[in-house]
Amino acid sequence: MSKQAMSESQSTVQSEPMIQVRNLKTYYPGGGLIADEPVKAVDGVSFDIKKGETLGLVGESGCGKSTLGRTLVQLEDATAGTSRFQKPDVVEQMANTYGRRTVDLREVYADNDTVELVTKLFADGVQPKAVAPDRGWEDVSPDEIDAADFVQQTGMDVSDVIDQGFGPKLGLFGEKDFVFVEEGRIENGVYEVDRGYIDVTAAPARALKRLRGRQLGIVFQDPESSLNDRMTVGEIIREPLDVHSWGTPRERRERVRELLETVGLRPEHYYRYPHQFSGGQRQRVGIARSLALEPDFLVLDEPVSALDVSVQAKILNLLEDLQEEFGLTYLFIAHDLSVVRHICDRVAVMYLGNLMEIGPTDGLFENPGNPYTHSLLSAIPEPDPSASKDRITLRGTPPSPRDPPTGCPFSTRCPVKIRPDEYQHVDDDVWQRVEVFREVIRERTRADRSLTDHARELLGRSTRFSDVTDITDELFGDVDLPTEVAEHVREAAGFVEKGHDNKARNYLFDQFGSICDTDRPKHYQVSEDGRTSFCHRHVDRYEDPAPEFEKLKRNR
Ligand SMILES: Nc1ncnc2c1ncn2[C@@H]1O[C@H](COP(=O)(O)OP(=O)(O)OP(=O)(O)O)[C@@H](O)[C@H]1O
């Protein structure tokens, strides 16, 4: 598909967002014997996916890709934030049902002042929201209502705002159980709706059942385990049609035959069982099933990772053809970056529950903005082993998502982390060792230490007493440490010897921490085509990541 490679006129990507995600978080409850902290699998991500687009989602194992994909189709509950899905035909459909797509505000609001106020707020970006008519406003929590923006701006009480009829009357459409968000315009006191979004994160379970399959679908990685081996292929593909009472039984059978053909299988495959099929064929069955109810948006969760390379290409081609034929929008989750480069219009790079960089594919691969993207790309094996490639090897493993760093999520491993001003003069090698020391101490404080460690501690056996001396010897034995650095290292080691790992960790944070440790970065635009990167280095007073990486390579 690489829509990038197509000319503008050929591209099927439209400018309207199909999915709007804002500050989405998915936490899994702690619940362990020791660890009460939740796993912050997705920790506040925002992005759009445009209609007809393929957005790639990449990152190391465990960074939260699947959780994000599953939350978008509400197979997981969001802990916070919103995910909105544009129902493409909603405005037409609703306009037909209600016979209108405009509302004259002068009929709704008694006085002209209110009409003016509403118009002004609307121009300021305050969005009205319609809620199902049979769902009383008293059941709607204030944070579900965009009228809350209203409250902020007017200083009025939410209930007063609602009493005044702001939210509900301005929104034109509702559908049982759903929270709709509308986008429209007010001109000369007349409100006209342009687009309608369903707030997926606010939809209750039974409404989701209707939404899933019909509008949102998912294709799983492993065609082996995601298909029920006791059902025939026909039954598997037909199941969503049955669940949604689609057409008559005869029409359903007909639809299944059509779907078999769409994904390149044959009508006689209807009565076969999954185990009689190859991996590629099984994945075709999974895709046919996901397409049964003609969804608009599909999460493809590593759809080709379990397949042989030769079969991968065929499935990718199929997915591209289907996208073109049915105008589908994809979130394509993958760890194989070359596949992503080939198939995706834009790419989002994820690390520890956060999006580190997002933007059009070619630019991101050719001129990465974020240090994590640099590191990830430099780990791709070169097809030609004699080609010299300056690899950046990341030390250690990502921190636990139960205990992510306070500042930048990548700060504990970033090869180009910003140093505090007072340590700029310290030799690079020495500074790296200081960072490693901090990382080792941090690892020791992790909530999910082994039970043996805990048991020994509880028994009063100081098993970790001696190893801090070993660690400092190992790290600093053969280098000259500047006096102030040596003092701080000694102090921290002293805390560890007394069993106060956390004190040591905090002490090192206070002494050696920089903005990367203390503050969460923002997303900065790093290219003209709208790519953004989540890194403090994009602020003017710091050097950009790219030249810092060049320096690193030169100095090795
Ligand atoms: N049901 C669950 N309960 C608790 N923790 C979970 C659950 N599912 C995932 N996690 C944790 O959430 C984090 C993100 O997992 P997720 O599967 O989303 O990552 P991923 O990037 O898709 O990994 P992979 O590439 O290996 O599939 C991991 O730390 C994982 O252990």
The ligand as an SDF file (V2000), in Angstrom:
LIG
                    3D

 31 33  0  0  0  0  0  0  0  0999 V2000
   -3.9790   -8.7060   31.7070 N   0  0  0  0  0  0  0  0  0  0  0  0
   -2.8710   -8.1570   32.2100 C   0  0  0  0  0  0  0  0  0  0  0  0
   -2.6790   -8.0210   33.5460 N   0  0  0  0  0  0  0  0  0  0  0  0
   -1.5810   -7.4320   34.0540 C   0  0  0  0  0  0  0  0  0  0  0  0
   -0.5680   -6.9600   33.3020 N   0  0  0  0  0  0  0  0  0  0  0  0
   -0.6750   -7.0750   31.9710 C   0  0  0  0  0  0  0  0  0  0  0  0
   -1.8220   -7.6790   31.3470 C   0  0  0  0  0  0  0  0  0  0  0  0
   -1.6420   -7.6490   29.9900 N   0  0  0  0  0  0  0  0  0  0  0  0
   -0.4490   -7.0490   29.7900 C   0  0  0  0  0  0  0  0  0  0  0  0
    0.1350   -6.7120   30.9670 N   0  0  0  0  0  0  0  0  0  0  0  0
    1.4250   -6.0120   31.1510 C   0  0  0  0  0  0  0  0  0  0  0  0
    1.3060   -4.7460   30.5140 O   0  0  0  0  0  0  0  0  0  0  0  0
    2.5280   -4.4030   29.8680 C   0  0  0  0  0  0  0  0  0  0  0  0
    2.2600   -4.1680   28.3840 C   0  0  0  0  0  0  0  0  0  0  0  0
    1.9100   -5.4200   27.7750 O   0  0  0  0  0  0  0  0  0  0  0  0
    1.5010   -5.5460   26.2350 P   0  0  0  0  0  0  0  0  0  0  0  0
    1.1540   -6.9670   25.9630 O   0  0  0  0  0  0  0  0  0  0  0  0
    0.4970   -4.5130   25.9060 O   0  0  0  0  0  0  0  0  0  0  0  0
    2.8850   -5.1740   25.5150 O   0  0  0  0  0  0  0  0  0  0  0  0
    3.3200   -5.4090   23.9980 P   0  0  0  0  0  0  0  0  0  0  0  0
    4.1370   -4.2230   23.6300 O   0  0  0  0  0  0  0  0  0  0  0  0
    2.1450   -5.7080   23.1600 O   0  0  0  0  0  0  0  0  0  0  0  0
    4.2510   -6.6870   24.1040 O   0  0  0  0  0  0  0  0  0  0  0  0
    4.5170   -7.8440   23.0000 P   0  0  0  0  0  0  0  0  0  0  0  0
    5.2380   -7.1850   21.8730 O   0  0  0  0  0  0  0  0  0  0  0  0
    5.3830   -8.7950   23.7540 O   0  0  0  0  0  0  0  0  0  0  0  0
    3.1870   -8.3980   22.6210 O   0  0  0  0  0  0  0  0  0  0  0  0
    3.4940   -5.5590   30.1430 C   0  0  0  0  0  0  0  0  0  0  0  0
    4.2700   -5.2040   31.2740 O   0  0  0  0  0  0  0  0  0  0  0  0
    2.5840   -6.7210   30.4740 C   0  0  0  0  0  0  0  0  0  0  0  0
    3.2310   -7.6130   31.3530 O   0  0  0  0  0  0  0  0  0  0  0  0
  1  2  1  0
  2  3  1  0
  2  7  2  0
  3  4  2  0
  4  5  1  0
  5  6  2  0
  6  7  1  0
  6 10  1  0
  7  8  1  0
  8  9  2  0
  9 10  1  0
 10 11  1  0
 11 12  1  0
 11 30  1  0
 12 13  1  0
 13 14  1  0
 13 28  1  0
 14 15  1  0
 15 16  1  0
 16 17  2  0
 16 18  1  0
 16 19  1  0
 19 20  1  0
 20 21  2  0
 20 22  1  0
 20 23  1  0
 23 24  1  0
 24 25  2  0
 24 26  1  0
 24 27  1  0
 28 29  1  0
 28 30  1  0
 30 31  1  0
M  END
$$$$
